[in-house]
Amino acid sequence: ESRWILHAGLVVTGSSALARHLLAGWAIGSLFSLGWATGCVQLTCMVQQVAMAIPSGSVLIFCKLPRMAVGRVVLFDGVDGLAYVRRVSRIREDSSDRVFVQTRGDLPGAPHDSCLYSEDGSAVWLDAKLVRGTMIAGPISLKVVLGSLAVTAALSPTFALAFATAYQPFLAGGLLLLWRLV
């Protein structure tokens, strides 16, 4: 029997507050899931620092914005199928209103990005359709994210588990396991 909903945590008192925390966690988690499913919101963790001055283990939040702008950090799919984080250096529109961008890394000596645009490296522009999103938040240390999750789970397990259930069911399972162990 699942009784996690009955644990009020450190900030919740009374059944009406418990219901509000449950509803808020479920709503926010559902919005994140909807954003991810529609491609409007992307959460990315930097695995390796190659071309950008963003530390490894940082969490970045990207959102699909209607317009590209020079200087913004974007997430795009390279020709090799991997996702890359780079800064937009130039924008071009062709006669049919298709938008293309050129990207670059921030670090000195960063490799040129044209090899990410096409198999043979001959393309000098990236089709903006391959851009998954523009960075709206980050870099956030993974330790800060995990610490915030732990604090939220202690203050309101109802909110944390409702959010995790709606957004990341496997995360919710991990929190339930942790709850049972504690």
Solvent accessible surface area in square Angstrom, and as a share of the most:
residue,aa,sasa,rsa
1,E,170,0.76
2,S,70,0.45
3,R,131,0.48
4,W,43,0.15
5,I,63,0.32
6,L,101,0.50
7,H,75,0.33
8,A,34,0.27
9,G,34,0.32
10,L,137,0.68
11,V,81,0.47
12,V,5,0.03
13,T,115,0.67
14,G,52,0.50
15,S,92,0.60
16,S,72,0.46
17,A,11,0.09
18,L,28,0.14
19,A,58,0.45
20,R,151,0.55
21,H,49,0.22
22,L,52,0.26
23,L,127,0.63
24,A,41,0.32
25,G,0,0.00
26,W,122,0.43
27,A,44,0.34
28,I,72,0.37
29,G,0,0.00
30,S,44,0.29
31,L,118,0.59
32,F,67,0.28
33,S,30,0.19
34,L,109,0.54
35,G,10,0.10
36,W,159,0.56
37,A,74,0.57
38,T,83,0.48
39,G,25,0.24
40,C,59,0.36
41,V,34,0.20
42,Q,26,0.12
43,L,71,0.36
44,T,31,0.18
45,C,56,0.33
46,M,19,0.09
47,V,131,0.75
48,Q,125,0.56
49,Q,85,0.38
50,V,74,0.43
51,A,1,0.01
52,M,3,0.01
53,A,63,0.49
54,I,10,0.05
55,P,76,0.48
56,S,64,0.41
57,G,27,0.26
58,S,5,0.03
59,V,20,0.11
60,L,0,0.00
61,I,35,0.18
62,F,0,0.00
63,C,31,0.18
64,K,96,0.41
65,L,65,0.32
66,P,131,0.82
67,R,167,0.61
68,M,40,0.18
69,A,34,0.26
70,V,95,0.55
71,G,30,0.28
72,R,102,0.37
73,V,10,0.05
74,V,0,0.00
75,L,0,0.00
76,F,0,0.00
77,D,43,0.22
78,G,7,0.07
79,V,60,0.35
80,D,81,0.42
81,G,59,0.57
82,L,111,0.55
83,A,44,0.34
84,Y,38,0.15
85,V,9,0.05
86,R,16,0.06
87,R,65,0.24
88,V,0,0.00
89,S,33,0.21
90,R,137,0.50
91,I,62,0.31
92,R,92,0.34
93,E,88,0.39
94,D,44,0.23
95,S,123,0.79
96,S,78,0.51
97,D,109,0.57
98,R,105,0.38
99,V,40,0.23
100,F,25,0.10
101,V,0,0.00
102,Q,33,0.15
103,T,9,0.05
104,R,113,0.41
105,G,12,0.11
106,D,52,0.27
107,L,53,0.26
108,P,131,0.82
109,G,84,0.81
110,A,29,0.22
111,P,70,0.44
112,H,132,0.59
113,D,2,0.01
114,S,19,0.12
115,C,76,0.46
116,L,20,0.10
117,Y,23,0.09
118,S,23,0.15
119,E,157,0.71
120,D,117,0.60
121,G,27,0.26
122,S,82,0.53
123,A,33,0.26
124,V,80,0.46
125,W,44,0.16
126,L,2,0.01
127,D,30,0.15
128,A,19,0.15
129,K,158,0.67
130,L,78,0.39
131,V,3,0.02
132,R,80,0.29
133,G,2,0.02
134,T,6,0.04
135,M,49,0.22
136,I,100,0.51
137,A,36,0.28
138,G,30,0.29
139,P,68,0.43
140,I,55,0.28
141,S,51,0.33
142,L,70,0.35
143,K,172,0.73
144,V,86,0.49
145,V,53,0.31
146,L,101,0.50
147,G,35,0.33
148,S,59,0.38
149,L,40,0.20
150,A,62,0.48
151,V,88,0.50
152,T,44,0.25
153,A,22,0.17
154,A,50,0.39
155,L,70,0.35
156,S,6,0.04
157,P,4,0.02
158,T,0,0.00
159,F,47,0.20
160,A,2,0.01
161,L,5,0.03
162,A,0,0.00
163,F,41,0.17
164,A,0,0.00
165,T,51,0.30
166,A,20,0.15
167,Y,33,0.13
168,Q,76,0.34
169,P,91,0.57
170,F,191,0.80
171,L,64,0.32
172,A,6,0.05
173,G,38,0.37
174,G,38,0.37
175,L,19,0.09
176,L,50,0.25
177,L,110,0.55
178,L,102,0.51
179,W,90,0.32
180,R,165,0.60
181,L,135,0.67
182,V,148,0.85
